[in-house]
Amino acid sequence: MSRLGSQQRIKILRGEVLYALFLFAAGLDDKPLYPDAPWRLPERALKLTLEGLHQLPSNDELESILRYLSAPGKEYLQVAWRNDGRGGFEYAEITARGIDLCNGDISDPGVAFPRRGR
């Protein structure tokens, strides 16, 4: 894959991760799917969602994507990283800035959202 294609793929994957968290927070009929922590998605649930969208990145790519989206200055997500030597994360949680990005109120050149049918 060309470098440009690879960069665009990562931008889209960042958008997919944010969008998945955004949808779970919104839930169905304005009822979050995880009422006790509506903005939070456990690692397994996020991976299953991305797999269902046919957008599941490798573990290394997903970690890189989460680090980008949670980096200081971006802070679209908060991530609870494991410190037990297993790697990975417990959950990712969308922030108000992440919601603003999904809604198009702010933009980030490193994040792309695929067009969705209306």
N, C-alpha and C positions, 0 to 999 in steps of 0.2 A: 504494500500500500504506500502511496506517495506520502511525503511528509505533510503536505497540505491536507490530504485526505485523513491522515491520522490525527492531525490537530483538530479538524472539524468533527471527527468522531468523538474525541474527548470532550469538546464543547457541548455536543449533543448529549453525551452521557451525563455530564454535569447537570444539564437541564432536565434530563429524565429523572435523576435522583431527586432534585428539588421538586419536580412536578409530582412524583410519587408521594413524597412527604406532604405536599400541599393537598393532594386529593384525600389522603388518609385523615388529615386534620379536618378537612371540610366534611368528610363522611358522606353518608347518604341522608337525604332530606334534612340537611344541616345538623345531623347527629353524628359526632365523631365515632370512628370505628373502635377506638380505644378510649372510652370516656374518662378513665382514671389519669391518662396522660395523652390528651388529644393531639399534641404537637409532636409526639415522640413515636418513632417506629423502631422496634427491635431489629437487630442485625438480620435474623432469619427472615422476618417478614419483609424487610427491604429487599433482600436478595430474591425472595420468591416473587415479589412484585416485578422487579426488573427482569427476571427470567420470563415471566408471563408477557412482558412487553417485548421480548426477544432483544433485550438490551443489557444482558448481564455481563458486566466486565469481569476481568480476572480479579483475584483478591488484591493484587498489587495495584491494579488500575483503580479499583474501588477505594482503596486506602488513599491513593493520590487524589482522587476526586473529592473525597471527604475532607482531606487536609486543605485543598484549595478552597472549598466552600466554607470552611470554618476558620480560615486564616485571619489573623488580625487585619482589620481594615475591610474585610469582606463580611465575615460573621453572618452568613446566610443560614448556617447551621451551628448547632452545638453538638459535639460528639463526645460520648463517654467511651474513651479508649480503655482497653484492657491493659493492665499492668502486671499480668500474671505470667508473662513469657509466651503465651499462646498467640499473641497478635490479635488483630481484629478489634472489634468494638462491641459494646453492649447495646447501644442504641444511637440513633441520630435524631435530632430534634430541630424542626424548622423554627427560625426566629421571625420576628416582625420584618426584618430586612429581607429575609428569604421570601416571605409572602409578598412583599412589595416588588421583588424581582419577578416572581411568578405572575403578578398582576400587571407587569409592565410599567409600574410607577417609577422604577429605577432600572438601569441597565448595567450590564457587565460584558465587555467584549470577549471574555473567556467562557461565557455561558450562552448556549443556543437552545431555544425551544422549538422543536418541530411543530409545524402547523398541524392543528387538529381540526377535525370536522366539526361543524357547528350544528 
